[in-house]
């Protein structure tokens, strides 16, 4: 792939993930110094997906192209059980009356750990 290019790399692998589970694709730790990242990491594979497993990669090097060779170990998949949850939508006015205040409250990115 060219410098700063992103591609989908086919693995030739197909999986059947049981209902109630998901697959999480993660870059292998040995890839830390290769200028390749997974821009959507972890990538999620749902239980109803039946296509080829593909890995999204981005070459972060601004000058040098990078190839991925057949058989190169670039990613791994973790299979996780999904929790059973129920979500209830409530109007904002009712939400603001719930005892749901936290120290962080509605502060966004970069606010964790700051008072």
N, C-alpha and C positions, 0 to 999 in steps of 0.2 A: 504494500500500500504506500502511496505517496506520503510525503511529509504533511502532517496535520490532516490527513485523510481518515475518515471513519468508514468501516466496512462491516458486513455481516459475514462471519466465517462459518461455513457449514462444517458440521462435525461428522456427518454420516450416521449419527445416532438417532434412534427413535425410542421413545419410552412411553409406557402407559402408567401414569401416576394415579393411584387409587383416589376415588372421590373422598373429599375431606382432608386431602393432603396437597401440598404444593412442592415444586422443585425450585430451589434458589440457585442461580448460576453466579459463581464468584470467580474472579481472577485468582489464579494460584499465587501464593506468596512468593514463589521463585521468579515471578514476572516483574518484581518491583523495580529492577534496573534496566528494563528493556524498552522503555519509552512507550509501552502499550498500556492503556487503561480500558476498563469497561465503563463507558460513560453512563450507563443505566444500572450499574451494579448496586445491589444484586438484581439480576434479571429474574423475573418470575415466570415459571412454566406452570400453567393451570392444569388441573386434572382432565379437562376435556380437550386439551391440545393434542393433536396426533401427527403433526408435521415434524420435519427434521429439526433437531436441536441446533440452533445457530448462536454464535457468540458475537455480540456487538463489540468491536474494538476500535480504538482511536489511537493513531500514532501521534504522540504529543511532540515529537521532534520536529522542529521548524525547518530543518534542512535535509535530513537523511530519510530516504525511503526505508521501509521495514517489510520483510516478508515473513509469512507464517508457513512453516514447512509441514507437510503431511506427517501426522504422528506426533507433532510437537504438543506437549501438555501445557495448555494455556489457561484452562478453567476447570472448575469442579462443580458438582451439583450436590446440594444438601437437600434431602427430602424431609419436610417438616409437616407435622399434623397441624391443621388449622383449628383455632379455638372456635367453639360454638358461642356466638354472641347474638344478642338482639339489640337493635338500635331503634330508638324511638325519636321521631322528629317532633320538636316542640317549638312553639313560637318564641321569637327572641325575647319578648316581654316576660314570658314565663321563665325562660332560661336565666335572665338577669335577676329573678327573684329567688332562685335556688341557692342553697349554701354551697356554692361551687368555687368560691374565690381561692386562688393560690397566690403565693408570693410572685410568681412569674405573671399570672393573670393573662392578658392578651398580648403581651410583648412578643414580638416575632423573632426573626433570625438574629443571632448574635446576642440575645438577651440572657441566655442560660448562665447561671452562676454570677450574675451581676445584680447588685442590690440597687 
